[in-house]
Amino acid sequence: MGALAIIYILVFLIFTLIVFAIMQIKAAGMNVKDFAEFIQANQILDDLYDISKKYERMDSREKLVFLMEAEKVFRAFDKVPSMLWEEEYQKYTKILDIYRDIKMVRWNESSKQN
């Protein structure tokens, strides 16, 4: 009987913490879905940052994948307040710079072909 009471208390505490977290997200003016996308985008940002160190050795297919993944990160980060990701600002700007470089190279290549 005592173990069952402890389980009920733990389930209630977990439920309370989840509700509290959702209320905090809503109070910050965000949707829970946007916040979840932001969490996933943080992981992608870390991966892209590691890949960005090898930017010079990427082939065109890898650059295209990099562009698509970076766009996902940018969209997710645009949906949340900047104060949430100010610790990641350096990584974000590095990815943005490489994104712009790749876009410029692709634009130059396409304009030369036309």
Buried (B, 14 or more C-beta within 10 A) or exposed (E): EEEEEEEEEEEEEEEEEEEEEEEEBEEEEBEEEBBEBBEEBBEBBEEBBEBBEEBEEBEEEBBEEBBEBBEBBBEBBEBBEEEBBEEBEEBBEBBBEBBEEBEEEBEEEEEEEE
